[in-house]
Structure formats: C-alpha cells, structure tokens
Amino acid sequence: MKSNRGAMKRFALTGSGMLKRKHAYKSHILTKKTNKRKRNLTKSGLVHHADERRIKELLLVK
C-alpha cells in the first residue's frame, strides 16, 4: 500500500506520536489581516485527536 504523498508533505510526526500541521489562511489577502494574526498563523499547530487516525492511515503510521 502506498502512502499519500500529499499528506506526507503537509503533516509531520512529533517525537511523542502527535501530528504537526500548518495553519490555513496565510497564503494571500494578507493586507487586511493584523500582524498578530499573521504571526500566529505562522506557528505550527497540532492535528485534532478526532482526525489523527485518518491522517495516520494516509501516512502509513501505526
């Protein structure tokens, strides 16, 4: 079974087994967004536990 290459580029596994992700809404139309909002969107977030199993299946992670 092949891993999903698009998911491999978007998600990263942390040392404790959680999934890191990027925030959305940081690619364009940035002039109307505040500096604080853009700065916080730069930081990575974690995938919600309800979605972890589906994404780990795409990444072929046990």
Order of alpha helices (4+ residues) and beta strands (2+ residues): alpha-beta-beta-alpha-beta-alpha
